[in-house]
Amino acid sequence: MSQPLGDADLDQLFRNARSQNAFLDRPVEDGQLRALYELLKWGPTAANATPARFVFVKSAEAKQRLAPALSEGNRGKTLAAPVTVIVAFDQDFHEKLPYLFPHTDARSWFEGPREGRHEAALRNGTLQGAYLILAARALGLDAGPMSGFDNAKVDAAFFAGTAIKSNFLVNLGYGDPAGLFPRLPRLGFDEAARIE
């Protein structure tokens, strides 16, 4: 852990990686999705809560359930992607804390109404969604994260009767360079950060 990654690895994870809008007609196998989860699950979350839940939408039937929730601008590219991941979070994540964080009674920290757990679930679930993007890139897949959908419709179609709520979507596959826009700028250090 003391050695920094080389430039080629950093390029793949960050500098040359792009948010994809189109994907090649090349499948993503179920084994790749399992390997993706097995990698992303090691990313840190507060109290090891790991509230994210993932639905890998691949089948034609599942895509048709997702379609009505998609905005017009995202529908075509999402239905054409080999896989769309619904990155969601479990508002009752604390029920698993006796297993995930056994050295203290962390479950009691989050007892009470779901509203009191929402912020922790959303924050840490979002972190796990970012880990998914980086893990996908590390495994040679491309990702296209996005909003632009109706969360309530996704929740009704995929999480009805549960404490799970959708957060954002990530299209996965092998990116088609023809679908990329020119690289957009980023803020420099002095515009976005400071050292105190």
HELIX and SHEET records of a PDB file:
HELIX    1   1 ASP A    7  LEU A   10  1                                   4    
HELIX    2   2 ASP A   11  ARG A   15  3                                   5    
HELIX    3   3 ASP A   30  LEU A   40  1                                  11    
HELIX    4   4 ALA A   46  ASN A   48  5                                   3    
HELIX    5   5 ALA A   60  LEU A   66  1                                   7    
HELIX    6   6 ALA A   67  ALA A   69  5                                   3    
HELIX    7   7 GLU A   72  ALA A   80  1                                   9    
HELIX    8   8 PHE A   93  LYS A   96  5                                   4    
HELIX    9   9 LEU A   97  LEU A  100  1                                   4    
HELIX   10  10 ALA A  106  PHE A  110  5                                   5    
HELIX   11  11 GLU A  115  ALA A  138  1                                  24    
HELIX   12  12 ASN A  151  PHE A  158  1                                   8    
HELIX   13  13 PRO A  177  GLY A  179  5                                   3    
HELIX   14  14 PHE A  189  ALA A  192  1                                   4    
SHEET    1   A 4 ALA A  52  VAL A  57  0                                        
SHEET    2   A 4 VAL A  83  ASP A  90 -1                                        
SHEET    3   A 4 ILE A 164  GLY A 173 -1                                        
SHEET    4   A 4 ASP A 142  MET A 146 -1                                        
END                                                                             
